[in-house]
Amino acid sequence: MIQWASMGARDPSQASTIAKWIADALREEARQGESHTPPGYLYQGAFEWVLSVSNVQVESLSTTPLTSSSNPYVPFRVPFDALIQSVHAWAEPASTPGEQALNQQFLAANLATAEESRDLFSLSIGIDGQASFGTDGNNQLMFPASTVVGTRLHPRPMAWTVRRNQLIQAKFRNITNVPLDGVDPQVMAPVILKNIYLVFSALNLGSP
């Protein structure tokens, strides 16, 4: 499989076809081996590329559209030619200091309904300031992480070839101030996201 990935990296005209074949093969291996291989087994030999941000506050819904953010991009310079096999992310809500800190911590922990608190933040992923994984054809858009990436135990499979020195960029937005149906804002108030992590698992395609 690495041989096919290397071929795709050398010949961009074949990259999309080869990437689809690799993705299908990985999904089939995961399906057949689900009963006796641990979660994440296919990614054991991969490097982990981590993009992170801390203390992410909510943004005004009246001045900043929900599909964008005024937060800066977090950059990651690709260190070697690689095949990105998967992506996952998680958030860590922060408690609110004060007399009711313990209660606020409980509420923060239970605010999310998606695993790894992925519905508490949205993100967009791009490369070299041009291509984007979330777009309407003209503008780069942000989507809830729960619809874009997987969890640490169940990462989202990918087959994305990248070259050394390309720049992967990610932008994060705290969306805990988005109104929730049937929830009183006084009870479940927005929280600060202490940390957000986005992790790519990548195979080195460079010369040994």
N, C-alpha and C positions, 0 to 999 in steps of 0.2 A: 504493500500500500504506500509506503514511503517512496518507492521507486516511481509510482504513478504521480505522487505529489511533486516530486522533483521534476518530472517531465512537464507538469503543468506550470511550475515556476519558471522553467527554461523557455517554454513556448506559450506566451499569453493567449495566442489564438485558440489554444486547446484547453485553457485553464478552466473555463466555465463548464465544459463537458466533463472534464476529469473531476472537478470539484463535486459535481452532481453525483458522479459514480461513487466517489469516496464517501460522500454523505449517505448515500443509499446503503453502501456496504457497512458503514459504521452502525446505522440503524438496524440493519439485519443482524449484525453480530450482537448488538445489545438485546434485541428481541429473543434470539435463540439462546443467549447465555444468561438471561435475566434470572433464571432459577438457581444458578450456581456461581454467579460472579457478583462481587459486591458492587454497590453503586459507585460510579466513577472509575471502574476498573480500566476502561479504555483510555483513560487519561493519566495513568500512573507514570508513564515515562515522559510526560510533557513538562515543559517549563511553565511557571505561573507568572504572568505579567499583571501587576496590580496597579490600578488607578484608584486613588482615594481622595476624599475631601472631608473636612471636619467642620463641626458647628454650623450646619446649614440651616438658615432661618427661612421662614415662609416669605413669599413675595406677594405684593398686592395684586389681587385678581382684577382690580379695576384699571390698573395701569400696565400690567404685564400679562399678555394673553397666556392662557394655560398651556399652550403648546410651545411656549418659548421661555427664556429665562435671561435675566441680566447677570447671572453668575458667569464667571470666566470658565473657559474650557480647561480641562486638566489634560496636559499633553503626555504622551509616552513615545519615545523614540525607539523604533524597532531595532534591536541589537544585531539581528541576523535574519537571513532568509528563512521563512518559517511557514508552516501550515498551522493555522489556528483551528483547533479541534472543537473547542467548546467555550462558552461564556456563562458566568454566573455572577450574582451580586447579592448584597444584603445591606441592611441599615441597622443602626443601633440608636434607638430613640433616647433622649436625655430626659431625666426627671427635672421638674421645676423646683428650684430651691425655695425653702420656706417651711412653715409649720406643717403643711400638708404634703411634704416632699414624698413620703412613702406612698400616699394615695395617688399622687401624680405619677409616680414611677409605675404603679400598678396599671393606671389608665393608659400610660404610654405603651406599656408592654402589650396591652390588649386592644390598642387602637387598630392594629393591622389585622387583616383577615387572610392575607396571602402569606405563604411561608417566607421566612427570612425578612419580614417587614417590607417586601418589595412593592406593596401598594402604597407605601408612605412617601415614595419619591418617584419622579419621572426622570428619563434620561434620553440623550441622543448620542449617537456614536458616528464619527466621521473619520476620514483619513486624508491627510495632506491638505486640509482646509477646503476640499472640493466635494468628493463623494460622501454621501450620507446614507445611513441605514433607515432614516425616518424622513420622508419627504412627501410633499404633495405634487412634486414635479417641478416646482419652482423654489420653494422655501424648505429649509430644514425644520423638522418638527420634533417635539418631545412627546414621548408616550410613557405611561406607567411602566415601571420596570417589570411588574408582574406579567405584562404582555410581551416583553422583549427578551428577557434573559431568564435563565434557570436558577436553581438553588445550588448550594454547595454539594449536597448529596445527589442532586439530579440536574446537572448543568445542561444548558441548551446546546445540542450538537451543532457544529459548524464545519465548514470546509473552506476556509478563507486563506488564500496564499498572500503573504505580504513580503516585501523586500526590505533588506537592511536599509536603515536610515529613513524609511517612511515614517510619517508622524501620525499616530493614532490619537484621536482627541475625543474626550467625553465631557458632556455637560450634565450636571445634576440639578434637580429642583425639588425642594421640600413641598409636597402637596397636601400636608395635613390640615391646611386651612380650607380645603375644598369641602363645601357642605355635604354632610352625609344625611341621606333620607332617614327620618325618624329619630335622629340623634340631636339632643339639645346641645348647642355650642357651649353652653355654660358647664355642661357635664363633661363633654369630650372636646376640650380645647386643643388648638394646634400645639405641637411640640417641636422643640429643636431636635434635629437629627445630629447626634454627637459625632457619628462617623458613617460614611457610606463607602462601600468597597465594590469595585467592578474588577473581575478577574478573568483573564483569557488564559486558556491552556494551549500551549504552542509547541509543536515539534520543530526541532532545528533541522533545516534542510541544507545548511551550509556544509562545506567540505570538512571532514573530521580532522 
